[in-house]
Amino acid sequence: MSVKAARSERAAETREAIMAAAERLFAEHGLAAVSNRQISEAAGQGNNTAVGYHFGAKAELVRAIVRKHAESTERLRQRMLDEIGDSDDVRDWVGCLVRPASEHLAVLGTPSWYARFAAQVMTDPVLRVIIEDEALTREPMQQTLEGLGRCLPELPAHVRAERAEMMRHLIVHTHAERERVLAAGTTPLQPSWEHTATALTDALVGLLLAPVSPRDNPKETPR
């Protein structure tokens, strides 16, 4: 191996160690409570500026972690899309939203930290856009959302948007809670990630197909 290749390999290993340490610390303590120095130390780096050297700002470190997991999750989603084809069943499309994330988390084993990390990022007013950029705009996800929309032609646009936001919170936080319980060594509500995905799918199908109550003009400013 050449000197250049060896340096490149060491740099890649360092980046992976930093991402793993950051993911765990952010999941356990929150984004604001963790410093670059703490991440460097947890990653076994003697140089406290290692995070800045390899990633620059915290946002870019968060982006790298999200991108790593999104690539795996979207491969699973594409496989599911290939299986359901042009289905007109709402449940098939909801499954394409839920199951890739559940399957990915199952593969990570126990303990894992990504679901709790994602929940932290999704509640950050600045950094949440990174998940939207890296995960929600990829082609398999867009295809899933379009397919789901075709199954709900009678659902008003503003109701669909509102329920989509509810779905996002349920998916993210249900996964994060199961991951937390598993990491704590206590008994989760469902015996497996597959069962969790099924329960989530049941709930989200019900959410989407629930009747819409008459309401005032949604464009009016609420009082």
N, C-alpha and C positions, 0 to 999 in steps of 0.2 A: 504494500500500500504506500502511495506517495505521501509526502509530508502534507501536501494540500488536502488530500483525501482524508487523512487522519484528523487534521484540524476540523474539517467539515463534519466528520462523524462525531467528534467530541462536542462541537457546537450544537449539533442536533440532539445529542444526549442531554446536554445541559438545558436546552429549551424544553425538552420533554419533562425533565425533572422539575423545572420551574413551573410549568403548566400544571403538573400533578400536585405540587405543593400548594399553588395558588388556588386551585379548584377546591382542595380540601379545606384550606383556611377560610376562604370566602364562604363556603357552605356552612362551616361551623361557627364563624364569628361575624359574618356580614362583610360587605364590600368596604364600607367606610372604616371599619375597625382594624383592618389589616394593612400593614405598611410593606413597602418593597423590601425593607430590611428583614422583616419577619419571613417573607416569602423566600428570600435568598438563603437565610439560615436554615429554614425547613427543607430547602432543596439541596442542602449540603454544600453551598457555595461560600467560600471564604471571602469573596469579594461582595460587599453589600450593595454594590452598584450593578450586580449581574442582571437584575430584572430590567433596569433601564437600558443596559447595553444591548440585551437581546430583543427587547420588545418596545422600548421607548415608554410611552405613557401607559397607565393602567388600562385604558380603553383598548389598546392594541393587544395587551395580554388577554383581556376578557374575550376579545374577538377571536384570537387564536384558539382558545379553549372551546368556544362555541362552534367554530368552524370544524374543528377536529371531530366533535361529536355529531354535528349536522351531516357531515359526509357519510358517516356510517348509517345514521338514521334514514337518510334519503335513499340510500341503496336498498334498505329494507322496504321503504315505501314504494319504490319503483317496482320491486318484485310483487308487492300486493296489487299494484295497479295493473300489472300485466295479467294477474290472475282474475281480476274482476271485469276487465274489459269495459264494455259500455253498459254496465249494470244500471238499472233504474231503481235499485233498492237503496234507500237512505242508509240503512245499516251497513251496507258494504262500504260506502264512502266514509261514514263515521269511523268504521274500523280502520280505514286507511289513515285517518287522522291520529287515532289512538295507538294502535298496535305497534307501529314501528318504534315509537319511543319506549313503550313497555318492553319490547323485545331487546332493544339496545341496552336498557338498564339491566335486564336479566343477564345479559352476556357479561356485563361489567362485574358481576358477582357482589359479594357482601364482605366488607362494607364498600359502598360506593358513595360518591358525593355529587355527581353531576346534577341530579334532579333538584337537590337543595341549592346548589350553585345557580341553576337556571331560575329557580324561584326568587333568589336574591336579586338576580339581574333584572327579571321581569318587573320587580317592584321599585327599581331604581329609575327615577325620572329621566336621567340622562343616558344611562347605559342600555336601557331596554331596547333602544333602536338597533343595537347591534344584533340582538336575536332576530328582530324583524328583518334586518338586512341579510343575515347569514342563513336563517332557517326558513323564514316565511316567504321568501321570494324565489326559492329554488324551484325548478320546473316540476318535479314530482308533487311538491306541496301545492303549487298553483293548479296543476291538473286535478288534484284532489278537491280543492275548493271549487273549481269550476264544475266538476262532476256532481258535487253535493248541491251546488246551486241549481243545476238542471232538475234535480229531484224535488225542489221546493219552489216551483214557479208561483204559487199562490201566496207565499209568505212575503209580506211587505218588506221593502228594502231596509227601512229603518229598524224593523223587528229582526230581520236577518243579521244586521250588523250588531245589534244589541246582544242577540243570542250567541253570535260568534265570539264576542268578548267574554260572555259567561263561560262558554266552552273552553276557551283558552285558559281561564283561571282554574277551572275544574281539572283540566288535564295536568297543568303544571303543578298545582298544589296537591292533588291526589297522589301523583308520583312522588313528590317531595316528602309527603307524610309517610308513605310506605317505606321509602328509603331511610327516613329518620328512625322509624320503628325497628327496621331490620338492623340498622347500625347500633341501636341501643340494646339489641338482643332480646327484645320483647316480642310478643305474639301479634302479628299484623291481622287486620280484619279478613284478608283474603290469603289463602295458602300459597299462592304463586303470583308472579307477575302476569301470567296468562289470565288467571282468574280476575285480577285487578283490571286488566284491559277489557274483559267481558263485562264486568260491572260498570265500568266507565262508559262503555259503548251503550249498554242498556239505558243508563241515565241520560246520556247525550241525545240519543234517538228520541227519548221521551221529551226532552227539552225542546228539540227542534219541531216536533210534531204536536206540541201542546197548543190548544186553541189560543187565539189572540183576543184578549178582552177589548171591547170598545174603549177608546181613549180620546182625549182632546188632541188637537193638532200637535204632533210631535215637534213641529218647528217653533211653537210658541215657547217663550221663556218661562220655565217653571216658577211658580210662586211659593 
